[in-house]
Amino acid sequence: MAGREPCAGLWETPVVNHNGDVTTCCLDVKMKNKLGNLGQESLVSLWRGPKIHSWRIAQILGRFDMSGPACPDCNYKSAGTYPQRKIVEYLEKTGEAKVLADYLSRQGEKTD
């Protein structure tokens, strides 16, 4: 895939603010990608919840404008890119067969 790859931050770097707010990235100092607060939800439920899942899928599909408010303007290279094999594992684990097929197609691989 040419261009921007999915950012590892959405999978590997939950950041907890001093007040318990959780975001996806250490660069998100304004908490634009706030997932919730640890006073109301556990880190596990926030990090595996529907909001971040939809942002991860958007990243995989190359829809960075839909992958969290802080993501479109981010220097995603700070967190690094999420490895292709881990993306495939995530999509398989979450049952996203259609997204997986699209992703592999864009990667130039067979989907069967």
Backbone as CSV, one residue per row, in Angstrom:
resi,resn,N_x,N_y,N_z,CA_x,CA_y,CA_z,C_x,C_y,C_z
1,MET,0.849,-1.169,0.000,0.000,0.000,0.000,0.895,1.231,0.000
2,ALA,0.649,2.111,-0.907,1.432,3.336,-0.970,0.875,4.343,0.025
3,GLY,1.739,5.204,0.529,1.283,6.258,1.410,1.243,5.843,2.868
4,ARG,0.384,6.491,3.565,0.285,6.325,5.012,-0.239,4.945,5.405
5,GLU,0.407,4.367,6.390,0.014,3.065,6.940,-0.714,3.280,8.271
6,PRO,-1.449,2.281,8.749,-2.106,2.414,10.049,-1.094,2.681,11.173
7,CYS,-1.469,3.551,12.065,-0.607,3.957,13.179,-0.677,2.938,14.310
8,ALA,0.475,2.579,14.823,0.540,1.626,15.936,-0.090,2.186,17.207
9,GLY,-0.187,3.488,17.311,-0.739,4.101,18.510,-2.123,3.613,18.877
10,LEU,-2.947,3.355,17.883,-4.308,2.916,18.164,-4.382,1.481,18.690
11,TRP,-3.286,0.777,18.656,-3.246,-0.587,19.181,-2.326,-0.715,20.398
12,GLU,-1.299,0.120,20.466,-0.236,-0.148,21.428,0.052,0.931,22.463
13,THR,-0.546,2.109,22.362,-0.140,3.153,23.300,-1.311,3.870,23.962
14,PRO,-2.103,3.191,24.778,-3.107,3.945,25.518,-2.409,4.920,26.452
15,VAL,-2.928,6.114,26.545,-2.339,7.132,27.400,-3.408,7.582,28.391
16,VAL,-3.032,7.575,29.676,-3.946,7.986,30.732,-3.505,9.346,31.257
17,ASN,-4.402,10.308,31.186,-4.156,11.649,31.697,-4.253,11.629,33.230
18,HIS,-3.744,12.639,33.867,-3.757,12.720,35.331,-5.169,12.639,35.915
19,ASN,-6.190,13.032,35.142,-7.566,13.009,35.640,-8.309,11.712,35.290
20,GLY,-7.599,10.757,34.675,-8.212,9.482,34.330,-8.720,9.382,32.909
21,ASP,-8.682,10.479,32.155,-9.087,10.418,30.754,-8.097,9.556,29.979
22,VAL,-8.617,8.767,29.045,-7.786,7.869,28.240,-7.869,8.304,26.784
23,THR,-6.699,8.408,26.155,-6.611,8.730,24.738,-5.722,7.692,24.052
24,THR,-5.579,7.828,22.757,-4.872,6.829,21.955,-3.401,7.139,21.719
25,CYS,-2.941,8.306,22.159,-1.606,8.719,21.728,-1.005,9.751,22.660
26,CYS,0.297,9.656,22.880,0.987,10.627,23.732,1.058,12.005,23.089
27,LEU,0.860,12.088,21.785,0.866,13.380,21.098,-0.472,14.107,21.232
28,ASP,-1.477,13.422,21.725,-2.828,13.981,21.835,-2.981,14.727,23.164
29,VAL,-2.242,15.819,23.323,-2.250,16.560,24.582,-3.578,17.276,24.831
30,LYS,-4.344,17.512,23.788,-5.652,18.166,23.945,-6.779,17.149,24.124
31,MET,-6.418,15.867,24.182,-7.385,14.785,24.412,-8.498,14.748,23.351
32,LYS,-8.132,15.036,22.101,-9.110,14.971,21.013,-9.608,13.548,20.800
33,ASN,-8.735,12.571,20.996,-9.099,11.164,20.802,-9.515,10.493,22.117
34,LYS,-10.114,11.260,22.976,-10.527,10.725,24.278,-11.503,9.565,24.093
35,LEU,-11.160,8.452,24.722,-12.011,7.257,24.665,-12.981,7.203,25.834
36,GLY,-12.628,7.818,26.920,-13.445,7.790,28.127,-12.585,8.088,29.329
37,ASN,-13.131,7.789,30.503,-12.435,8.081,31.747,-12.428,6.844,32.626
38,LEU,-11.299,6.614,33.277,-11.162,5.432,34.128,-12.056,5.487,35.366
39,GLY,-12.599,6.638,35.671,-13.560,6.744,36.762,-14.906,6.133,36.408
40,GLN,-15.182,6.003,35.114,-16.453,5.437,34.655,-16.308,4.058,34.003
41,GLU,-15.151,3.781,33.401,-14.945,2.513,32.688,-13.527,2.008,32.916
42,SER,-13.362,0.712,32.754,-12.024,0.129,32.880,-11.205,0.398,31.621
43,LEU,-9.900,0.351,31.782,-9.019,0.513,30.631,-9.289,-0.575,29.597
44,VAL,-9.514,-1.783,30.041,-9.796,-2.892,29.116,-11.043,-2.593,28.290
45,SER,-12.119,-2.140,28.933,-13.345,-1.883,28.170,-13.168,-0.712,27.204
46,LEU,-12.418,0.293,27.596,-12.158,1.415,26.688,-11.276,0.995,25.525
47,TRP,-10.231,0.216,25.824,-9.248,-0.166,24.810,-9.774,-1.245,23.871
48,ARG,-10.840,-1.907,24.255,-11.458,-2.918,23.392,-12.860,-2.517,22.955
49,GLY,-13.229,-1.290,23.195,-14.583,-0.821,22.936,-14.870,-0.476,21.487
50,PRO,-16.136,-0.170,21.224,-16.575,0.112,19.853,-15.977,1.372,19.238
51,LYS,-15.715,2.395,20.055,-15.165,3.639,19.498,-13.783,3.390,18.907
52,ILE,-12.898,2.790,19.688,-11.537,2.577,19.179,-11.526,1.522,18.072
53,HIS,-12.425,0.557,18.155,-12.505,-0.441,17.073,-12.846,0.248,15.752
54,SER,-13.812,1.146,15.778,-14.181,1.840,14.532,-13.029,2.703,14.027
55,TRP,-12.269,3.311,14.945,-11.107,4.110,14.530,-10.018,3.222,13.940
56,ARG,-9.818,2.047,14.513,-8.819,1.112,13.975,-9.210,0.662,12.574
57,ILE,-10.480,0.339,12.388,-10.953,-0.084,11.062,-10.754,1.053,10.060
58,ALA,-11.071,2.274,10.454,-10.862,3.421,9.562,-9.396,3.555,9.177
59,GLN,-8.489,3.368,10.140,-7.053,3.418,9.838,-6.685,2.350,8.819
60,ILE,-7.168,1.143,9.037,-6.851,0.030,8.137,-7.361,0.310,6.734
61,LEU,-8.523,0.941,6.632,-9.106,1.260,5.330,-8.501,2.517,4.702
62,GLY,-7.584,3.160,5.428,-6.968,4.380,4.895,-7.837,5.603,5.066
63,ARG,-8.865,5.530,5.923,-9.780,6.647,6.179,-9.346,7.381,7.440
64,PHE,-8.212,8.031,7.374,-7.620,8.676,8.537,-8.473,9.829,9.049
65,ASP,-9.308,10.384,8.168,-10.228,11.440,8.574,-11.338,10.916,9.478
66,MET,-11.497,9.594,9.539,-12.534,8.980,10.365,-11.940,8.124,11.487
67,SER,-10.663,8.297,11.757,-9.998,7.409,12.704,-9.635,8.094,14.018
68,GLY,-10.411,9.042,14.394,-10.171,9.793,15.619,-9.877,11.232,15.271
69,PRO,-10.428,12.177,16.005,-10.278,13.594,15.674,-8.836,14.078,15.576
70,ALA,-7.920,13.477,16.322,-6.521,13.919,16.296,-5.737,13.307,15.136
71,CYS,-6.245,12.264,14.532,-5.474,11.493,13.552,-5.226,12.164,12.196
72,PRO,-6.173,12.871,11.624,-5.921,13.427,10.287,-4.708,14.348,10.198
73,ASP,-4.429,15.091,11.249,-3.339,16.061,11.227,-2.080,15.580,11.943
74,CYS,-2.047,14.300,12.280,-0.969,13.768,13.112,0.279,13.396,12.309
75,ASN,1.420,13.506,12.979,2.659,12.944,12.466,2.701,11.500,12.958
76,TYR,1.979,10.636,12.270,1.804,9.245,12.687,3.129,8.490,12.809
77,LYS,4.184,8.993,12.241,5.471,8.302,12.272,6.061,8.251,13.679
78,SER,5.591,9.110,14.571,6.096,9.114,15.948,5.824,7.793,16.647
79,ALA,4.637,7.238,16.446,4.275,5.962,17.074,4.708,4.778,16.218
80,GLY,4.995,5.024,14.976,5.340,3.940,14.059,4.092,3.350,13.418
81,THR,4.312,2.481,12.478,3.181,1.845,11.809,2.909,0.485,12.437
82,TYR,1.655,0.086,12.368,1.259,-1.202,12.921,1.582,-2.268,11.879
83,PRO,2.282,-3.330,12.259,2.717,-4.348,11.288,1.550,-5.054,10.593
84,GLN,1.748,-5.371,9.340,0.716,-6.008,8.538,0.214,-7.307,9.183
85,ARG,1.105,-8.137,9.691,0.667,-9.414,10.270,-0.230,-9.181,11.482
86,LYS,0.036,-8.114,12.252,-0.796,-7.811,13.404,-2.155,-7.259,12.975
87,ILE,-2.173,-6.516,11.887,-3.445,-6.033,11.345,-4.301,-7.226,10.923
88,VAL,-3.694,-8.164,10.222,-4.409,-9.365,9.787,-4.942,-10.130,11.000
89,GLU,-4.113,-10.303,12.016,-4.538,-11.002,13.239,-5.711,-10.274,13.898
90,TYR,-5.635,-8.952,13.975,-6.709,-8.163,14.586,-8.016,-8.344,13.823
91,LEU,-7.948,-8.253,12.510,-9.159,-8.383,11.701,-9.752,-9.786,11.792
92,GLU,-8.909,-10.787,11.831,-9.393,-12.161,12.005,-10.042,-12.334,13.375
93,LYS,-9.401,-11.826,14.402,-9.896,-11.957,15.771,-11.230,-11.243,15.967
94,THR,-11.405,-10.121,15.302,-12.625,-9.332,15.472,-13.697,-9.669,14.435
95,GLY,-13.429,-10.642,13.570,-14.432,-11.088,12.604,-14.700,-10.115,11.475
96,GLU,-13.731,-9.310,11.140,-13.884,-8.307,10.074,-13.421,-8.868,8.736
97,ALA,-14.109,-9.901,8.246,-13.697,-10.600,7.021,-13.684,-9.679,5.799
98,LYS,-14.682,-8.841,5.662,-14.754,-7.951,4.490,-13.600,-6.937,4.512
99,VAL,-13.332,-6.370,5.672,-12.228,-5.414,5.797,-10.907,-6.118,5.541
100,LEU,-10.771,-7.342,6.042,-9.553,-8.118,5.812,-9.337,-8.358,4.323
101,ALA,-10.376,-8.751,3.626,-10.257,-8.989,2.184,-9.852,-7.714,1.453
102,ASP,-10.455,-6.596,1.830,-10.112,-5.314,1.208,-8.661,-4.939,1.515
103,TYR,-8.268,-5.111,2.754,-6.903,-4.769,3.160,-5.882,-5.611,2.399
104,LEU,-6.097,-6.908,2.359,-5.153,-7.783,1.661,-5.126,-7.488,0.168
105,SER,-6.268,-7.156,-0.396,-6.327,-6.787,-1.811,-5.479,-5.554,-2.080
106,ARG,-5.595,-4.573,-1.197,-4.796,-3.351,-1.364,-3.313,-3.611,-1.115
107,GLN,-3.009,-4.666,-0.372,-1.623,-5.040,-0.122,-1.060,-5.876,-1.279
108,GLY,-1.929,-6.277,-2.198,-1.494,-7.087,-3.336,-1.384,-8.560,-3.021
109,GLU,-2.173,-9.035,-2.030,-2.127,-10.439,-1.658,-3.463,-11.101,-1.971
110,LYS,-3.421,-12.416,-2.076,-4.642,-13.184,-2.277,-5.467,-13.161,-1.005
111,THR,-6.783,-13.186,-1.172,-7.675,-13.148,-0.017,-8.266,-14.502,0.288
112,ASP,-7.884,-15.577,-0.420,-8.443,-16.884,-0.094,-7.423,-17.828,0.476
